[in-house]
């Protein structure tokens, strides 16, 4: 594979077998934002938080990160994309039990299949998806 092929592959989202994993019935919609570290580089969600949804858009308010992204990375719109919650659940099913949490909630991965409320005292476990 030539140099061009290497760069071309990096721009693609990881292929996952999509299934209907959740039912989302909240009025503002099922949209969420996720980092390329999850959807292109293959990391599990390490940090997730729910903020006030963007008005007029199909936004649940959820934001999903691997947990080790720098501010410059997150602030670059090339690295964060809009998805349906069900899509991100297919990348990492560990998030499903937390999705009905209130706006203002934030969780960190503290083990392979475990999240805790982010109170600022624990390290985020950064882990690759099992693909």
N, CA, C and O atoms as CSV, one atom per row, in Angstrom:
chain,resi,resn,atom,element,x,y,z
A,1,UNK,N,N,0.857,-1.180,0.000
A,1,UNK,CA,C,0.000,0.000,0.000
A,1,UNK,C,C,0.897,1.235,0.000
A,1,UNK,O,O,1.824,1.339,0.803
A,2,UNK,N,N,0.618,2.146,-0.887
A,2,UNK,CA,C,1.403,3.369,-0.967
A,2,UNK,C,C,1.019,4.354,0.121
A,2,UNK,O,O,0.083,4.120,0.885
A,3,UNK,N,N,1.737,5.438,0.185
A,3,UNK,CA,C,1.491,6.472,1.186
A,3,UNK,C,C,0.061,7.002,1.092
A,3,UNK,O,O,-0.587,7.227,2.114
A,4,UNK,N,N,-0.434,7.203,-0.136
A,4,UNK,CA,C,-1.797,7.708,-0.303
A,4,UNK,C,C,-2.811,6.768,0.329
A,4,UNK,O,O,-3.744,7.223,0.990
A,5,UNK,N,N,-2.643,5.465,0.139
A,5,UNK,CA,C,-3.563,4.484,0.700
A,5,UNK,C,C,-3.612,4.533,2.214
A,5,UNK,O,O,-4.669,4.328,2.812
A,6,UNK,N,N,-2.475,4.805,2.837
A,6,UNK,CA,C,-2.440,4.892,4.301
A,6,UNK,C,C,-3.295,6.058,4.776
A,6,UNK,O,O,-4.059,5.921,5.732
A,7,UNK,N,N,-3.172,7.196,4.120
A,7,UNK,CA,C,-3.946,8.360,4.528
A,7,UNK,C,C,-5.429,8.172,4.211
A,7,UNK,O,O,-6.292,8.590,4.983
A,8,UNK,N,N,-5.712,7.558,3.103
A,8,UNK,CA,C,-7.101,7.336,2.723
A,8,UNK,C,C,-7.803,6.451,3.748
A,8,UNK,O,O,-8.945,6.727,4.115
A,9,UNK,N,N,-7.150,5.405,4.211
A,9,UNK,CA,C,-7.762,4.503,5.188
A,9,UNK,C,C,-8.056,5.231,6.501
A,9,UNK,O,O,-9.088,4.980,7.123
A,10,UNK,N,N,-7.183,6.111,6.922
A,10,UNK,CA,C,-7.352,6.806,8.197
A,10,UNK,C,C,-8.612,7.674,8.213
A,10,UNK,O,O,-9.165,7.936,9.281
A,11,UNK,N,N,-9.068,8.119,7.049
A,11,UNK,CA,C,-10.235,8.989,6.979
A,11,UNK,C,C,-11.555,8.240,7.028
A,11,UNK,O,O,-12.612,8.870,7.052
A,12,UNK,N,N,-11.524,6.930,7.044
A,12,UNK,CA,C,-12.756,6.152,7.026
A,12,UNK,C,C,-13.180,5.753,8.434
A,12,UNK,O,O,-12.350,5.533,9.317
A,13,UNK,N,N,-14.488,5.667,8.617
A,13,UNK,CA,C,-15.022,5.200,9.886
A,13,UNK,C,C,-14.864,3.687,9.961
A,13,UNK,O,O,-14.947,3.000,8.943
A,14,UNK,N,N,-14.639,3.171,11.155
A,14,UNK,CA,C,-14.518,1.736,11.350
A,14,UNK,C,C,-15.830,1.055,11.002
A,14,UNK,O,O,-16.909,1.572,11.292
A,15,UNK,N,N,-15.727,-0.080,10.395
A,15,UNK,CA,C,-16.930,-0.832,10.060
A,15,UNK,C,C,-17.375,-1.631,11.271
A,15,UNK,O,O,-16.593,-2.362,11.877
A,16,UNK,N,N,-18.633,-1.478,11.609
A,16,UNK,CA,C,-19.228,-2.263,12.687
A,16,UNK,C,C,-20.535,-2.847,12.167
A,16,UNK,O,O,-21.155,-2.297,11.257
A,17,UNK,N,N,-20.938,-3.942,12.741
A,17,UNK,CA,C,-22.216,-4.539,12.382
A,17,UNK,C,C,-23.298,-3.808,13.166
A,17,UNK,O,O,-23.376,-3.928,14.389
A,18,UNK,N,N,-24.136,-3.048,12.455
A,18,UNK,CA,C,-25.128,-2.221,13.119
A,18,UNK,C,C,-26.391,-3.004,13.425
A,18,UNK,O,O,-26.940,-3.706,12.575
A,19,UNK,N,N,-26.836,-2.859,14.673
A,19,UNK,CA,C,-28.082,-3.454,15.143
A,19,UNK,C,C,-28.876,-2.367,15.854
A,19,UNK,O,O,-28.305,-1.380,16.318
A,20,UNK,N,N,-30.171,-2.543,15.940
A,20,UNK,CA,C,-31.014,-1.627,16.718
A,20,UNK,C,C,-30.842,-2.020,18.186
A,20,UNK,O,O,-31.390,-3.032,18.623
A,21,UNK,N,N,-30.089,-1.230,18.947
A,21,UNK,CA,C,-29.762,-1.565,20.330
A,21,UNK,C,C,-30.567,-0.776,21.354
A,21,UNK,O,O,-30.720,-1.217,22.493
A,22,UNK,N,N,-31.083,0.384,20.961
A,22,UNK,CA,C,-31.811,1.232,21.909
A,22,UNK,C,C,-33.083,1.779,21.270
A,22,UNK,O,O,-33.204,1.858,20.048
A,23,UNK,N,N,-34.014,2.149,22.121
A,23,UNK,CA,C,-35.200,2.910,21.719
A,23,UNK,C,C,-35.043,4.284,22.355
A,23,UNK,O,O,-34.913,4.389,23.575
A,24,UNK,N,N,-35.052,5.316,21.562
A,24,UNK,CA,C,-34.875,6.674,22.073
A,24,UNK,C,C,-36.139,7.457,21.802
A,24,UNK,O,O,-36.523,7.641,20.647
A,25,UNK,N,N,-36.793,7.922,22.862
A,25,UNK,CA,C,-38.075,8.591,22.696
A,25,UNK,C,C,-38.077,10.019,23.249
A,25,UNK,O,O,-39.138,10.606,23.464
A,26,UNK,N,N,-36.895,10.567,23.476
A,26,UNK,CA,C,-36.855,11.939,23.987
A,26,UNK,C,C,-37.131,12.917,22.843
A,26,UNK,O,O,-36.738,12.667,21.704
A,27,UNK,N,N,-37.799,14.021,23.142
A,27,UNK,CA,C,-38.336,14.887,22.095
A,27,UNK,C,C,-37.308,15.569,21.197
A,27,UNK,O,O,-37.623,15.853,20.041
A,28,UNK,N,N,-36.114,15.840,21.666
A,28,UNK,CA,C,-35.181,16.609,20.849
A,28,UNK,C,C,-34.429,15.754,19.836
A,28,UNK,O,O,-33.753,16.296,18.962
A,29,UNK,N,N,-34.530,14.447,19.932
A,29,UNK,CA,C,-33.885,13.600,18.939
A,29,UNK,C,C,-32.750,12.762,19.491
A,29,UNK,O,O,-32.395,12.850,20.666
A,30,UNK,N,N,-32.194,11.951,18.614
A,30,UNK,CA,C,-31.233,10.926,18.991
A,30,UNK,C,C,-29.791,11.271,18.589
A,30,UNK,O,O,-28.908,10.420,18.702
A,31,UNK,N,N,-29.544,12.472,18.134
A,31,UNK,CA,C,-28.195,12.842,17.709
A,31,UNK,C,C,-27.228,12.965,18.876
A,31,UNK,O,O,-27.628,13.256,20.003
A,32,UNK,N,N,-25.949,12.740,18.590
A,32,UNK,CA,C,-24.889,12.912,19.581
A,32,UNK,C,C,-23.599,13.189,18.829
A,32,UNK,O,O,-23.522,12.981,17.618
A,33,UNK,N,N,-22.593,13.656,19.541
A,33,UNK,CA,C,-21.297,13.899,18.923
A,33,UNK,C,C,-20.285,12.916,19.491
A,33,UNK,O,O,-20.285,12.622,20.687
A,34,UNK,N,N,-19.418,12.409,18.608
A,34,UNK,CA,C,-18.390,11.461,19.029
A,34,UNK,C,C,-17.074,11.782,18.339
A,34,UNK,O,O,-17.035,12.244,17.199
A,35,UNK,N,N,-16.013,11.522,19.061
A,35,UNK,CA,C,-14.656,11.754,18.590
A,35,UNK,C,C,-14.217,10.669,17.606
A,35,UNK,O,O,-14.635,9.515,17.709
A,36,UNK,N,N,-13.379,11.051,16.664
A,36,UNK,CA,C,-12.777,10.090,15.738
A,36,UNK,C,C,-11.956,9.028,16.465
A,36,UNK,O,O,-11.734,7.948,15.917
A,37,UNK,N,N,-11.511,9.305,17.664
A,37,UNK,CA,C,-10.749,8.312,18.423
A,37,UNK,C,C,-11.612,7.068,18.644
A,37,UNK,O,O,-11.088,5.961,18.766
A,38,UNK,N,N,-12.930,7.251,18.695
A,38,UNK,CA,C,-13.868,6.132,18.858
A,38,UNK,C,C,-14.246,5.552,17.498
A,38,UNK,O,O,-14.133,4.346,17.277
A,39,UNK,N,N,-14.692,6.412,16.593
A,39,UNK,CA,C,-15.299,5.943,15.352
A,39,UNK,C,C,-14.311,5.648,14.223
A,39,UNK,O,O,-14.664,4.965,13.261
A,40,UNK,N,N,-13.093,6.145,14.326
A,40,UNK,CA,C,-12.091,5.882,13.292
A,40,UNK,C,C,-10.871,5.133,13.826
A,40,UNK,O,O,-10.287,4.310,13.121
A,41,UNK,N,N,-10.486,5.419,15.079
A,41,UNK,CA,C,-9.260,4.824,15.623
A,41,UNK,C,C,-9.517,3.596,16.494
A,41,UNK,O,O,-8.577,2.881,16.841
A,42,UNK,N,N,-10.770,3.345,16.848
A,42,UNK,CA,C,-11.115,2.103,17.515
A,42,UNK,C,C,-10.998,2.075,19.025
A,42,UNK,O,O,-10.816,1.003,19.603
A,43,UNK,N,N,-11.097,3.221,19.682
A,43,UNK,CA,C,-11.074,3.242,21.142
A,43,UNK,C,C,-12.487,3.168,21.688
A,43,UNK,O,O,-13.435,3.601,21.034
A,44,UNK,N,N,-12.629,2.617,22.891
A,44,UNK,CA,C,-13.907,2.629,23.591
A,44,UNK,C,C,-14.180,4.036,24.111
A,44,UNK,O,O,-13.268,4.856,24.214
A,45,UNK,N,N,-15.422,4.303,24.432
A,45,UNK,CA,C,-15.766,5.566,25.086
A,45,UNK,C,C,-15.102,5.556,26.454
A,45,UNK,O,O,-15.292,4.624,27.236
A,46,UNK,N,N,-14.322,6.594,26.742
A,46,UNK,CA,C,-13.666,6.711,28.045
A,46,UNK,C,C,-14.277,7.821,28.880
A,46,UNK,O,O,-14.225,7.790,30.110
A,47,UNK,N,N,-14.857,8.805,28.200
A,47,UNK,CA,C,-15.475,9.942,28.872
A,47,UNK,C,C,-16.734,10.294,28.100
A,47,UNK,O,O,-16.706,10.425,26.876
A,48,UNK,N,N,-17.830,10.446,28.815
A,48,UNK,CA,C,-19.073,10.856,28.178
A,48,UNK,C,C,-19.794,11.835,29.083
A,48,UNK,O,O,-19.781,11.709,30.307
A,49,UNK,N,N,-20.417,12.805,28.456
A,49,UNK,CA,C,-21.174,13.787,29.223
A,49,UNK,C,C,-22.381,14.221,28.415
A,49,UNK,O,O,-22.418,14.122,27.189
A,50,UNK,N,N,-23.367,14.706,29.154
A,50,UNK,CA,C,-24.602,15.159,28.510
A,50,UNK,C,C,-24.825,16.617,28.846
A,50,UNK,O,O,-24.938,16.998,30.011
A,51,UNK,N,N,-24.885,17.423,27.802
A,51,UNK,CA,C,-25.129,18.849,27.986
A,51,UNK,C,C,-26.484,19.211,27.405
A,51,UNK,O,O,-27.170,18.372,26.822
A,52,UNK,N,N,-26.852,20.449,27.568
A,52,UNK,CA,C,-28.118,20.930,27.019
A,52,UNK,C,C,-28.088,20.712,25.506
A,52,UNK,O,O,-27.148,21.153,24.845
A,53,UNK,N,N,-29.100,20.039,24.944
A,53,UNK,CA,C,-29.116,19.790,23.496
A,53,UNK,C,C,-29.164,21.082,22.692
A,53,UNK,O,O,-29.737,22.080,23.130
A,54,UNK,N,N,-28.555,21.050,21.507
A,54,UNK,CA,C,-28.632,22.184,20.594
A,54,UNK,C,C,-30.063,22.301,20.087
A,54,UNK,O,O,-30.614,21.341,19.547
A,55,UNK,N,N,-30.661,23.465,20.258
A,55,UNK,CA,C,-32.039,23.697,19.825
A,55,UNK,C,C,-32.142,23.604,18.304
A,55,UNK,O,O,-31.236,24.013,17.578
A,56,UNK,N,N,-33.248,23.065,17.848
A,56,UNK,CA,C,-33.515,23.010,16.421
A,56,UNK,C,C,-32.735,21.935,15.681
A,56,UNK,O,O,-32.789,21.860,14.453
A,57,UNK,N,N,-32.013,21.105,16.419
A,57,UNK,CA,C,-31.246,20.022,15.807
A,57,UNK,C,C,-31.613,18.719,16.507
A,57,UNK,O,O,-32.021,18.733,17.668
A,58,UNK,N,N,-31.472,17.605,15.817
A,58,UNK,CA,C,-31.759,16.316,16.469
A,58,UNK,C,C,-30.619,15.940,17.416
A,58,UNK,O,O,-29.763,15.122,17.078
A,59,UNK,N,N,-30.617,16.544,18.599
A,59,UNK,CA,C,-29.488,16.424,19.529
A,59,UNK,C,C,-29.955,15.937,20.895
A,59,UNK,O,O,-30.807,16.560,21.529
A,60,UNK,N,N,-29.396,14.831,21.338
A,60,UNK,CA,C,-29.702,14.289,22.667
A,60,UNK,C,C,-28.920,15.010,23.763
A,60,UNK,O,O,-29.267,14.927,24.942
A,61,UNK,N,N,-27.862,15.719,23.364
A,61,UNK,CA,C,-26.978,16.368,24.324
A,61,UNK,C,C,-25.754,15.533,24.688
A,61,UNK,O,O,-24.850,16.032,25.358
A,62,UNK,N,N,-25.708,14.271,24.261
A,62,UNK,CA,C,-24.580,13.398,24.603
A,62,UNK,C,C,-23.366,13.694,23.743
A,62,UNK,O,O,-23.463,13.956,22.544
A,63,UNK,N,N,-22.189,13.642,24.421
A,63,UNK,CA,C,-20.889,13.817,23.776
A,63,UNK,C,C,-20.011,12.650,24.233
A,63,UNK,O,O,-19.950,12.355,25.426
A,64,UNK,N,N,-19.336,11.989,23.298
A,64,UNK,CA,C,-18.549,10.797,23.595
A,64,UNK,C,C,-17.112,10.964,23.134
A,64,UNK,O,O,-16.846,11.311,21.984
A,65,UNK,N,N,-16.186,10.708,24.060
A,65,UNK,CA,C,-14.755,10.845,23.789
A,65,UNK,C,C,-14.014,9.608,24.276
A,65,UNK,O,O,-14.494,8.891,25.155
A,66,UNK,N,N,-12.843,9.364,23.700
A,66,UNK,CA,C,-11.998,8.283,24.212
A,66,UNK,C,C,-11.480,8.659,25.597
A,66,UNK,O,O,-11.283,7.793,26.450
A,67,UNK,N,N,-11.262,9.949,25.815
A,67,UNK,CA,C,-10.845,10.428,27.126
A,67,UNK,C,C,-9.441,10.988,27.177
A,67,UNK,O,O,-9.033,11.538,28.200
A,68,UNK,N,N,-8.683,10.857,26.080
A,68,UNK,CA,C,-7.320,11.384,26.074
A,68,UNK,C,C,-7.123,12.437,24.974
A,68,UNK,O,O,-5.989,12.786,24.646
A,69,UNK,N,N,-8.206,12.931,24.417
A,69,UNK,CA,C,-8.108,13.947,23.376
A,69,UNK,C,C,-7.656,15.283,23.973
A,69,UNK,O,O,-8.083,15.674,25.060
A,70,UNK,N,N,-6.798,15.956,23.250
A,70,UNK,CA,C,-6.374,17.313,23.631
A,70,UNK,C,C,-7.467,18.306,23.220
A,70,UNK,O,O,-8.272,18.007,22.338
A,71,UNK,N,N,-7.500,19.481,23.853
A,71,UNK,CA,C,-8.489,20.507,23.511
A,71,UNK,C,C,-8.434,20.874,22.030
A,71,UNK,O,O,-9.476,21.031,21.394
A,72,UNK,N,N,-7.230,21.014,21.477
A,72,UNK,CA,C,-7.083,21.381,20.068
A,72,UNK,C,C,-7.713,20.323,19.160
A,72,UNK,O,O,-8.301,20.655,18.131
A,73,UNK,N,N,-7.591,19.081,19.535
A,73,UNK,CA,C,-8.179,17.985,18.761
A,73,UNK,C,C,-9.705,18.088,18.780
A,73,UNK,O,O,-10.348,18.025,17.732
A,74,UNK,N,N,-10.273,18.243,19.956
A,74,UNK,CA,C,-11.733,18.321,20.119
A,74,UNK,C,C,-12.307,19.569,19.458
A,74,UNK,O,O,-13.411,19.528,18.916
A,75,UNK,N,N,-11.582,20.658,19.497
A,75,UNK,CA,C,-12.074,21.910,18.925
A,75,UNK,C,C,-11.963,21.954,17.405
A,75,UNK,O,O,-12.434,22.904,16.779
A,76,UNK,N,N,-11.345,20.937,16.805
A,76,UNK,CA,C,-11.249,20.854,15.354
A,76,UNK,C,C,-12.443,20.048,14.844
A,76,UNK,O,O,-12.556,18.860,15.145
A,77,UNK,N,N,-13.334,20.676,14.076
A,77,UNK,CA,C,-14.534,19.973,13.627
A,77,UNK,C,C,-14.253,18.759,12.736
A,77,UNK,O,O,-15.162,17.970,12.481
A,78,UNK,N,N,-13.032,18.595,12.263
A,78,UNK,CA,C,-12.682,17.418,11.464
A,78,UNK,C,C,-12.603,16.157,12.321
A,78,UNK,O,O,-12.614,15.048,11.786
A,79,UNK,N,N,-12.524,16.311,13.651
A,79,UNK,CA,C,-12.316,15.168,14.539
A,79,UNK,C,C,-13.545,14.768,15.348
A,79,UNK,O,O,-13.506,13.773,16.070
A,80,UNK,N,N,-14.620,15.518,15.240
A,80,UNK,CA,C,-15.842,15.224,15.990
A,80,UNK,C,C,-17.008,15.274,15.011
A,80,UNK,O,O,-17.147,16.229,14.247
A,81,UNK,N,N,-17.852,14.231,15.039
A,81,UNK,CA,C,-18.931,14.134,14.066
A,81,UNK,C,C,-20.250,13.817,14.754
A,81,UNK,O,O,-20.282,13.284,15.863
A,82,UNK,N,N,-21.338,14.157,14.070
A,82,UNK,CA,C,-22.690,13.903,14.546
A,82,UNK,C,C,-23.118,12.494,14.124
A,82,UNK,O,O,-22.978,12.111,12.962
A,83,UNK,N,N,-23.635,11.741,15.077
A,83,UNK,CA,C,-24.125,10.384,14.843
A,83,UNK,C,C,-25.446,10.207,15.568
A,83,UNK,O,O,-25.845,11.058,16.363
A,84,UNK,N,N,-26.125,9.101,15.293
A,84,UNK,CA,C,-27.266,8.724,16.133
A,84,UNK,C,C,-26.709,7.997,17.349
A,84,UNK,O,O,-25.656,7.364,17.273
A,85,UNK,N,N,-27.417,8.088,18.469
A,85,UNK,CA,C,-26.986,7.357,19.667
A,85,UNK,C,C,-26.850,5.865,19.389
A,85,UNK,O,O,-25.921,5.221,19.877
A,86,UNK,N,N,-27.766,5.322,18.615
A,86,UNK,CA,C,-27.700,3.896,18.320
A,86,UNK,C,C,-26.397,3.527,17.607
A,86,UNK,O,O,-25.840,2.456,17.850
A,87,UNK,N,N,-25.915,4.400,16.740
A,87,UNK,CA,C,-24.640,4.135,16.057
A,87,UNK,C,C,-23.509,4.033,17.058
A,87,UNK,O,O,-22.711,3.098,16.987
A,88,UNK,N,N,-23.418,4.971,17.990
A,88,UNK,CA,C,-22.333,4.946,18.975
A,88,UNK,C,C,-22.501,3.752,19.915
A,88,UNK,O,O,-21.506,3.188,20.371
A,89,UNK,N,N,-23.727,3.362,20.209
A,89,UNK,CA,C,-23.951,2.149,21.008
A,89,UNK,C,C,-23.390,0.922,20.299
A,89,UNK,O,O,-22.930,-0.012,20.957
A,90,UNK,N,N,-23.419,0.908,18.978
A,90,UNK,CA,C,-22.851,-0.207,18.232
A,90,UNK,C,C,-21.329,-0.201,18.276
A,90,UNK,O,O,-20.709,-1.258,18.153
A,91,UNK,N,N,-20.723,0.950,18.447
A,91,UNK,CA,C,-19.273,1.022,18.643
A,91,UNK,C,C,-18.901,0.585,20.062
A,91,UNK,O,O,-17.864,-0.045,20.267
A,92,UNK,N,N,-19.753,0.923,21.046
A,92,UNK,CA,C,-19.433,0.625,22.446
A,92,UNK,C,C,-20.729,0.458,23.247
A,92,UNK,O,O,-21.330,1.443,23.677
A,93,UNK,N,N,-21.148,-0.777,23.439
A,93,UNK,CA,C,-22.408,-1.058,24.128
A,93,UNK,C,C,-22.361,-0.760,25.622
A,93,UNK,O,O,-23.406,-0.724,26.272
A,94,UNK,N,N,-21.180,-0.548,26.175
A,94,UNK,CA,C,-21.053,-0.247,27.606
A,94,UNK,C,C,-21.765,1.045,27.995
A,94,UNK,O,O,-22.078,1.238,29.170
A,95,UNK,N,N,-22.026,1.928,27.042
A,95,UNK,CA,C,-22.650,3.225,27.362
A,95,UNK,C,C,-24.159,3.127,27.563
A,95,UNK,O,O,-24.758,4.026,28.154
A,96,UNK,N,N,-24.771,2.075,27.091
A,96,UNK,CA,C,-26.239,1.982,27.057
A,96,UNK,C,C,-26.907,2.224,28.410
A,96,UNK,O,O,-27.883,2.973,28.457
A,97,UNK,N,N,-26.437,1.632,29.519
A,97,UNK,CA,C,-27.145,1.841,30.794
A,97,UNK,C,C,-27.173,3.298,31.282
A,97,UNK,O,O,-27.953,3.624,32.177
A,98,UNK,N,N,-26.349,4.165,30.721
A,98,UNK,CA,C,-26.219,5.539,31.211
A,98,UNK,C,C,-26.967,6.564,30.360
A,98,UNK,O,O,-27.040,7.733,30.737
A,99,UNK,N,N,-27.514,6.156,29.240
A,99,UNK,CA,C,-28.057,7.104,28.272
A,99,UNK,C,C,-29.262,7.894,28.758
A,99,UNK,O,O,-29.508,8.988,28.251
A,100,UNK,N,N,-30.007,7.395,29.700
A,100,UNK,CA,C,-31.178,8.131,30.209
A,100,UNK,C,C,-30.802,9.090,31.350
A,100,UNK,O,O,-31.679,9.664,31.995
A,101,UNK,N,N,-29.512,9.256,31.591
A,101,UNK,CA,C,-29.055,10.174,32.639
A,101,UNK,C,C,-29.450,11.610,32.318
A,101,UNK,O,O,-29.645,11.973,31.158
A,102,UNK,N,N,-29.561,12.406,33.351
A,102,UNK,CA,C,-29.989,13.796,33.203
A,102,UNK,C,C,-28.928,14.650,32.519
A,102,UNK,O,O,-27.743,14.316,32.512
A,103,UNK,N,N,-29.385,15.759,31.946
A,103,UNK,CA,C,-28.474,16.754,31.401
A,103,UNK,C,C,-27.574,17.226,32.544
A,103,UNK,O,O,-28.046,17.468,33.654
A,104,UNK,N,N,-26.291,17.353,32.266
A,104,UNK,CA,C,-25.313,17.712,33.284
A,104,UNK,C,C,-24.534,16.512,33.804
A,104,UNK,O,O,-23.569,16.675,34.551
A,105,UNK,N,N,-24.945,15.310,33.416
A,105,UNK,CA,C,-24.252,14.093,33.849
A,105,UNK,C,C,-22.929,13.932,33.096
A,105,UNK,O,O,-22.809,14.309,31.931
A,106,UNK,N,N,-21.947,13.365,33.786
A,106,UNK,CA,C,-20.649,13.069,33.169
A,106,UNK,C,C,-20.103,11.790,33.794
A,106,UNK,O,O,-20.147,11.612,35.011
A,107,UNK,N,N,-19.590,10.908,32.950
A,107,UNK,CA,C,-19.078,9.615,33.401
A,107,UNK,C,C,-17.713,9.345,32.786
A,107,UNK,O,O,-17.415,9.782,31.675
A,108,UNK,N,N,-16.889,8.611,33.537
A,108,UNK,CA,C,-15.609,8.147,33.019
A,108,UNK,C,C,-15.547,6.632,33.127
A,108,UNK,O,O,-16.136,6.026,34.022
A,109,UNK,N,N,-14.819,6.040,32.193
A,109,UNK,CA,C,-14.584,4.592,32.242
A,109,UNK,C,C,-13.520,4.336,33.302
A,109,UNK,O,O,-12.429,4.905,33.255
A,110,UNK,N,N,-13.849,3.477,34.251
A,110,UNK,CA,C,-12.891,3.134,35.313
A,110,UNK,C,C,-12.468,1.670,35.241
A,110,UNK,O,O,-11.636,1.218,36.027
A,111,UNK,N,N,-13.044,0.934,34.296
A,111,UNK,CA,C,-12.692,-0.465,34.086
A,111,UNK,C,C,-13.168,-0.888,32.714
A,111,UNK,O,O,-13.810,-0.108,32.011
A,112,UNK,N,N,-12.860,-2.114,32.324
A,112,UNK,CA,C,-13.189,-2.577,30.976
A,112,UNK,C,C,-14.658,-2.383,30.612
A,112,UNK,O,O,-14.954,-1.993,29.483
A,113,UNK,N,N,-15.565,-2.638,31.512
A,113,UNK,CA,C,-16.989,-2.506,31.207
A,113,UNK,C,C,-17.701,-1.667,32.249
A,113,UNK,O,O,-18.887,-1.881,32.502
A,114,UNK,N,N,-17.009,-0.719,32.859
A,114,UNK,CA,C,-17.579,-0.003,33.993
A,114,UNK,C,C,-17.319,1.497,33.892
A,114,UNK,O,O,-16.206,1.935,33.601
A,115,UNK,N,N,-18.376,2.274,34.141
A,115,UNK,CA,C,-18.281,3.733,34.222
A,115,UNK,C,C,-18.648,4.169,35.630
A,115,UNK,O,O,-19.389,3.483,36.335
A,116,UNK,N,N,-18.122,5.315,36.028
A,116,UNK,CA,C,-18.494,5.958,37.284
A,116,UNK,C,C,-18.722,7.439,37.013
A,116,UNK,O,O,-18.217,7.991,36.035
A,117,UNK,N,N,-19.490,8.072,37.895
A,117,UNK,CA,C,-19.688,9.511,37.798
A,117,UNK,C,C,-18.316,10.179,37.867
A,117,UNK,O,O,-17.488,9.830,38.708
A,118,UNK,N,N,-18.087,11.132,36.985
A,118,UNK,CA,C,-16.809,11.837,36.962
A,118,UNK,C,C,-16.803,12.899,38.060
A,118,UNK,O,O,-17.434,13.949,37.935
A,119,UNK,N,N,-16.083,12.604,39.129
A,119,UNK,CA,C,-15.955,13.577,40.218
A,119,UNK,C,C,-14.559,14.188,40.250
A,119,UNK,O,O,-14.222,14.922,41.179
A,120,UNK,N,N,-13.745,13.887,39.237
A,120,UNK,CA,C,-12.418,14.468,39.119
A,120,UNK,C,C,-11.338,13.774,39.928
A,120,UNK,O,O,-10.200,14.241,39.958
A,121,UNK,N,N,-11.670,12.664,40.589
A,121,UNK,CA,C,-10.676,12.017,41.454
A,121,UNK,C,C,-10.083,10.745,40.859
A,121,UNK,O,O,-9.119,10.210,41.406
A,122,UNK,N,N,-10.626,10.253,39.765
A,122,UNK,CA,C,-10.154,8.984,39.211
A,122,UNK,C,C,-9.587,9.177,37.810
A,122,UNK,O,O,-9.933,10.124,37.104
A,123,UNK,N,N,-8.714,8.260,37.429
A,123,UNK,CA,C,-8.142,8.249,36.086
A,123,UNK,C,C,-9.124,7.602,35.109
A,123,UNK,O,O,-9.858,6.683,35.472
A,124,UNK,N,N,-9.128,8.083,33.888
A,124,UNK,CA,C,-9.932,7.477,32.832
A,124,UNK,C,C,-9.163,6.287,32.275
A,124,UNK,O,O,-7.974,6.393,31.974
A,125,UNK,N,N,-9.842,5.163,32.141
A,125,UNK,CA,C,-9.246,3.993,31.513
A,125,UNK,C,C,-9.410,4.151,29.999
A,125,UNK,O,O,-10.529,4.242,29.494
A,126,UNK,N,N,-8.290,4.184,29.287
A,126,UNK,CA,C,-8.288,4.294,27.829
A,126,UNK,C,C,-8.085,2.885,27.292
A,126,UNK,O,O,-7.096,2.224,27.609
A,127,UNK,N,N,-9.033,2.432,26.475
A,127,UNK,CA,C,-9.015,1.039,26.056
A,127,UNK,C,C,-9.488,0.918,24.608
A,127,UNK,O,O,-10.384,1.648,24.181
A,128,UNK,N,N,-8.894,0.008,23.864
A,128,UNK,CA,C,-9.300,-0.263,22.481
A,128,UNK,C,C,-10.572,-1.104,22.459
A,128,UNK,O,O,-10.814,-1.906,23.361
A,129,UNK,N,N,-11.382,-0.912,21.416
A,129,UNK,CA,C,-12.565,-1.739,21.187
A,129,UNK,C,C,-12.114,-3.141,20.840
A,129,UNK,O,O,-11.013,-3.334,20.324
A,130,UNK,N,N,-12.954,-4.118,21.118
A,130,UNK,CA,C,-12.674,-5.502,20.723
A,130,UNK,C,C,-13.201,-5.721,19.316
A,130,UNK,O,O,-14.355,-6.112,19.141
A,131,UNK,N,N,-12.389,-5.478,18.333
A,131,UNK,CA,C,-12.784,-5.655,16.927
A,131,UNK,C,C,-11.824,-6.588,16.258
A,131,UNK,O,O,-11.970,-6.877,15.070
